[in-house]
Amino acid sequence: MTALEKYSKLEGTGLWAPSDSEQRREVVVSFGDATLVISDARSLQVLSHWSLPAVTRLNPGKRPALFSPDAERDETLELDDDWLIDALKVVQAALMPPRSLLSRLRKPILAGIALLGLIITALVVPSALQTHTASVVPMPKRMELGERLRHELLQGGARNCQSSYAAPALAILQRRLFQSPAQIVVMQDLPSQQPRVQHVMGRIFIIDARLLDEAESPEALAGALLLAAQRSAEHDPLHPLLRHAGVLATFRLLTSADLPVSATQGYAEVLMRSTLPAPDADAVLERFARAELSTRPFVDNPFQLDPSLDQISTALREGDPLSGEAASAALLTDGQWVSLLNICDG
């Protein structure tokens, strides 16, 4: 049974007006063949036929319900009969032409596009935000963050090694190896399995004290520092810190130059345990050449910085800027080297 057949005998009363300027009159409303029939309540004379698919409700959700044969005509019909109002809604829905496949899929398609947009935003925006933020953070702020990470290591149980006898040796390493001022510190009990040199941030280089026991010469230790410097030049240490901090903290750093301590908490240990990528061998060789150092003491030293060194050790050995010859002047005197080796003894 169709909706029209179901409601073919349903009638109800309402108030009808042919225009806004004319008085409303009581009418009988019934369903015809795809039309809404409006008749005079007394004479039952048909006053108007409305096309059911075109009937428009002018006040959705309000009572009494107010209808018009279309949105542009002044003719109106006021109904307060629940049965008649519901029947009109059902019949109109039954007479609507079937929606096309595209129309039926519009909402799922739009939802899918929105979801895809969210996924792309989640993947692209954080990376772009981190890259832009890292590009505008000045060196003083980087130095502040570096000190924060070093302090976090100290709070986690590491110990800073200092000695007035070893200070001159560290100063010589800094001047010989780096074109810009840098801070070289030695720390014990770091949360890392393999001893290494780590550039934490803001030209702060941390030497794991275990390297001093394994390095056979100042030149071998210097090589570890040069490797860390080149790795930092290729992989901005601020990027992984911002990934750890998250999008909101990164945005705060960009807009207010402030990175909450809570956003960086725990990162120092993550950094010291992270896998180090191998830097470009040619760029490392250029650093050895500027420092007038041979790569052989570093490459041939038995200590292993990290597995990445294996990827470039052959290139460093074969590209030695001094061809295996010793530098014209020793990097450190024997006394300075011994003082540096004993820096953690106070």
C-alpha positions in Angstrom: 0.0 0.0 0.0 1.4 3.4 -1.0 1.4 6.4 1.3 -1.3 8.1 -0.8 -3.5 5.1 -0.6 -3.0 4.9 3.1 -4.1 8.5 3.7 -6.6 8.8 0.8 -9.6 9.1 3.1 -7.9 11.2 5.8 -9.4 14.7 6.3 -8.8 17.5 8.7 -9.6 21.1 9.2 -7.4 24.1 8.9 -7.3 27.8 8.3 -6.6 28.9 4.7 -6.0 32.4 3.2 -5.5 33.1 -0.5 -3.2 36.0 0.3 -1.7 38.0 3.2 -4.3 40.7 2.6 -7.4 38.5 2.8 -9.1 37.0 5.8 -8.5 33.4 6.7 -11.3 30.9 6.5 -12.0 27.5 7.8 -11.4 24.7 5.3 -11.3 21.0 5.0 -8.0 19.5 3.9 -7.7 16.1 2.1 -5.4 14.2 -0.1 -6.0 13.9 -3.9 -3.9 12.4 -6.6 -0.5 13.9 -5.7 -2.2 17.0 -4.6 -3.4 18.6 -1.3 -7.1 19.5 -1.8 -8.4 22.5 0.1 -12.2 22.8 0.3 -14.6 25.3 2.0 -15.7 23.8 5.3 -19.4 24.7 4.7 -20.0 24.3 1.0 -17.2 21.8 0.4 -16.4 23.7 -2.7 -12.8 23.1 -3.8 -10.8 26.3 -3.2 -7.3 25.3 -4.2 -5.1 22.4 -5.2 -1.6 22.3 -4.0 1.1 20.0 -5.5 2.2 17.8 -2.7 5.9 17.7 -3.6 6.0 21.5 -3.7 4.3 22.1 -0.4 6.6 24.1 1.9 6.4 24.4 5.6 7.1 28.0 6.6 7.7 27.5 10.4 9.5 24.2 11.0 9.2 23.0 14.6 6.5 25.5 15.5 2.7 25.0 16.2 0.3 25.5 14.6 2.1 24.5 11.4 2.0 27.0 8.6 2.3 25.8 4.9 2.4 27.4 1.5 2.1 25.9 -2.0 5.6 27.1 -2.7 8.1 29.5 -1.1 7.1 32.5 -3.3 3.3 32.5 -3.0 1.2 34.4 -0.4 -1.3 31.6 -0.1 -1.1 29.9 3.3 -2.6 27.0 5.2 -2.5 26.7 9.0 -2.8 23.2 10.5 -3.0 22.1 14.1 -4.0 18.4 13.5 -1.1 16.1 14.4 -2.5 13.3 12.2 -2.8 15.6 9.2 0.6 17.2 9.7 2.4 13.8 10.0 0.5 12.4 7.1 1.6 15.3 4.9 5.2 14.8 5.9 5.0 11.0 5.1 3.2 11.5 1.7 5.7 14.2 0.6 8.6 11.9 1.4 6.9 9.1 -0.6 6.5 11.4 -3.6 10.0 12.7 -3.6 12.0 11.3 -6.6 14.7 8.7 -5.6 18.0 10.3 -4.8 20.9 9.6 -7.2 23.8 7.5 -6.0 25.9 10.6 -5.8 23.3 12.3 -3.7 23.1 9.3 -1.3 26.9 9.2 -1.1 27.4 12.9 -0.6 27.5 12.8 3.2 29.9 9.8 3.4 32.1 11.4 0.7 32.2 14.7 2.5 32.9 12.9 5.8 35.8 11.0 4.1 37.2 14.2 2.7 37.1 15.9 6.1 38.8 12.9 7.7 41.5 12.9 5.0 42.0 16.6 5.6 42.4 15.9 9.4 44.9 13.2 8.7 46.9 15.4 6.3 46.8 18.2 8.8 48.0 16.0 11.6 50.9 14.7 9.5 51.9 17.9 7.7 51.2 20.8 10.1 53.3 19.6 13.1 56.3 19.0 10.8 56.0 22.3 9.1 55.4 24.1 12.4 58.5 22.4 13.9 60.7 23.3 10.9 59.6 26.9 10.9 59.9 27.3 14.7 63.4 25.8 14.7 64.4 28.2 11.9 63.6 31.3 14.0 64.7 30.3 17.5 67.8 32.4 18.2 71.1 31.1 19.6 70.5 32.5 23.2 67.3 30.5 23.5 69.0 27.4 22.2 71.7 27.9 24.8 69.1 28.2 27.5 67.4 25.0 26.3 70.8 23.2 26.2 71.5 24.3 29.8 68.0 23.0 30.8 68.8 19.6 29.3 72.2 19.4 31.0 70.5 20.4 34.3 68.0 17.6 33.8 70.8 15.1 33.3 72.3 16.2 36.6 68.9 15.8 38.4 68.7 12.3 36.9 72.0 11.2 38.6 74.7 12.3 36.2 77.7 14.2 37.6 79.5 17.2 36.1 83.3 16.7 36.1 85.3 19.9 36.7 89.0 20.6 37.4 91.0 23.8 37.3 93.9 21.7 35.9 91.8 20.3 33.0 90.1 23.6 32.1 92.9 24.8 29.8 92.8 21.6 27.8 89.1 22.0 27.2 89.6 25.6 26.2 92.3 24.5 23.7 89.9 21.9 22.2 87.2 24.5 21.8 89.4 27.0 20.0 91.0 24.5 17.8 87.9 22.6 16.7 85.1 25.1 16.6 84.9 28.3 14.6 82.1 29.7 16.9 82.4 29.7 20.7 81.3 26.4 22.2 81.1 24.9 25.7 82.7 21.4 26.2 81.8 19.6 29.4 82.6 16.2 30.7 80.0 14.2 32.6 79.8 10.9 34.5 77.0 8.4 34.9 75.1 9.5 31.8 72.0 7.4 30.9 73.6 6.0 27.7 74.9 2.5 27.0 77.7 3.6 24.7 80.1 6.4 25.6 80.0 9.3 23.1 80.1 13.0 22.5 76.6 14.5 22.4 75.7 18.0 21.2 72.7 18.7 23.2 71.8 22.2 22.1 73.2 25.7 21.8 76.8 24.7 21.2 77.0 22.6 24.4 78.9 19.4 23.8 78.9 16.7 26.5 81.7 14.3 26.6 80.9 11.0 28.3 83.7 10.5 30.8 84.1 6.9 29.7 85.5 8.2 26.4 88.5 9.6 28.3 89.3 6.0 29.5 89.0 4.7 25.9 90.5 7.4 23.9 94.2 6.8 23.1 95.0 10.4 22.3 93.7 13.9 22.3 93.3 13.6 18.5 91.0 10.6 18.9 88.8 12.6 21.3 88.9 15.6 19.0 87.6 13.4 16.2 84.6 12.4 18.3 83.8 16.1 18.9 84.1 16.9 15.2 81.8 14.1 14.3 79.2 15.4 16.8 79.5 18.9 15.4 78.9 17.8 11.9 76.0 15.5 12.9 74.4 18.5 14.6 74.9 20.7 11.6 73.0 18.2 9.4 70.3 17.3 11.9 69.2 20.3 13.9 69.0 19.1 17.6 66.0 21.4 18.1 63.8 19.3 15.8 63.6 16.2 17.9 63.1 18.3 21.0 60.1 20.0 19.5 58.7 16.6 18.4 59.0 15.5 22.0 57.4 18.8 23.3 54.4 18.5 21.0 52.5 20.9 18.7 51.0 23.2 21.4 54.3 23.7 23.2 56.0 24.3 19.8 53.4 26.9 18.9 53.9 28.6 22.3 57.7 28.7 21.7 57.1 30.3 18.3 54.6 32.9 19.6 56.0 33.7 23.0 59.6 32.5 22.9 58.8 30.3 25.9 59.0 26.5 26.1 57.5 25.1 29.3 59.7 22.9 31.4 57.0 20.3 31.5 57.2 20.0 27.7 60.9 19.1 27.7 60.9 16.9 30.8 62.3 13.5 30.2 63.9 14.5 26.8 67.5 14.6 28.1 67.5 10.9 28.8 65.7 10.1 25.5 68.4 12.1 23.7 71.3 10.3 25.4 69.8 6.9 24.5 68.9 7.8 20.9 70.5 6.2 17.9 72.9 8.6 16.2 72.8 9.0 12.4 76.0 8.9 10.4 77.1 12.4 9.2 78.3 13.1 5.7 81.9 11.8 5.4 83.1 14.6 3.1 81.8 17.3 5.5 83.5 15.6 8.4 86.8 15.5 6.4 86.5 19.3 5.8 86.2 19.8 9.6 89.4 17.7 10.1 91.2 19.7 7.5 90.2 23.1 9.1 91.4 21.9 12.4 94.6 20.6 10.8 94.1 17.1 12.2 94.6 13.6 10.8 91.6 11.3 10.8 93.7 8.2 11.5 94.0 8.6 15.3 90.2 8.9 15.5 89.3 6.1 13.0 92.0 3.7 14.3 91.2 4.2 18.0 89.7 1.0 19.4 86.8 2.8 21.1 83.5 2.6 19.3 81.3 5.8 19.4 78.3 4.2 17.8 77.4 1.8 15.0 77.0 4.8 12.5 80.8 5.3 12.5 81.2 2.0 10.6 79.4 3.6 7.6 82.0 6.3 7.1 85.2 5.0 8.7 86.7 3.8 5.4 85.9 7.2 3.7 87.5 9.0 6.7 90.6 6.9 6.6 91.1 7.2 2.8 90.3 10.9 2.7 92.6 11.8 5.6 93.6 15.5 4.9 97.1 14.9 6.4 97.5 11.5 4.6 98.3 9.8 7.8 101.0 12.2 8.9 101.0 13.7 12.3 100.0 17.4 12.7 102.8 19.9 12.8 101.9 20.8 16.4 100.4 18.5 19.0 96.8 19.2 19.9 97.5 19.0 23.6 100.7 18.6 25.6 101.2 15.4 27.6 100.5 17.4 30.8 97.3 18.9 29.5 96.1 15.5 28.2 96.8 13.9 31.6 94.9 16.7 33.3 92.0 16.1 31.1 92.0 12.4 31.7 91.8 13.0 35.4 89.1 15.7 35.3 86.6 13.6 37.1 89.0 13.1 40.0 88.5 16.7 41.0 
